[in-house]
Amino acid sequence: MNDGKHAGDGGPAEYAEGRVTEPLDPPSQRRPSEGAAPDIAEDDLKGFRFDASGMPLGPSDMPVPDVPSPLAARYLFPTEKYRGEWRRHWIHLMPVIVIGVLATFVGGYITGVFGKGGNSTLVTGVIVVYLCILLWGAWRVFDWYFDRFILTNKRVMVINGIITRKVAMMPLLRVTDMKYEQSPLGRMMNYGSFVMESAGQDQALREVKHLPDPNELYLQICEEMYEPEAVDARDTVDESLDEPLTADNKQGGDA
């Protein structure tokens, strides 16, 4: 008759013979929340690149392609590819800065010397002249701010003027010679002047002064003239690498 005891069930005889050890505690069950992957927002993945399998490649060294400003966008046609725009170097404002500083010191000196003698007419005239110089300087600063050099895959343009707007352009296909010049000060301050020739004809855009980073800009224009396919291919790769990881492209990478 079976008394309910089986071999290996931990009876007294088996404990005495050493065939049974103390039972181990069952492993603790990990809560699902502890083993789940942390939530990562798309903003946390900005600046990282991913290959075809979805593996991260690290931060991108190339900047995201620029978007034209509203000032430049109005002069671009739909099939034109925007490459960049540059404002002239601040050295372009050096005459304004020098005149403003001199006017401040001279006006202050004349006002301080002749104001004590009660010559109010001279002091008033100096103040009026000084205010006119300030207005002229502000006008030149605004004009500099809206002055742009623009490069596309088809042409270069210069836009300037506040009230009277001037737009000069030259097709890249017509540029037969181009050079840039840097004075010793220009090499120290990293600016230069560009001179572009086109089949010996007078052009609306021939010389552009005080452009920043002239060496980089020169190489970019030359590449656009002689290797436009390479520029398009690089921009396409950069756009795909800088695309943030989403549910759609993550599934495509895992396929």
Secondary structure by P-SEA (a helix, b strand, c coil): cccccccccccaaaaaaccccccccccccccccccccccccccccccbbbccccccccccccccbbbbcaaaaaacccccccccccccccccaaaaaaaaaaaaaaaaaaaaaaccccaaaaaaaaaaaaaaaaaaaaaaaaaaaabbbbbcccccbbbbbccbbbbbbbbccccccccccccaaaaaaccbbbbbbcccccccccccccccaaaaaaaaaaaaaccaaaaaaaaaaaaaaaccccaaaaaaaac
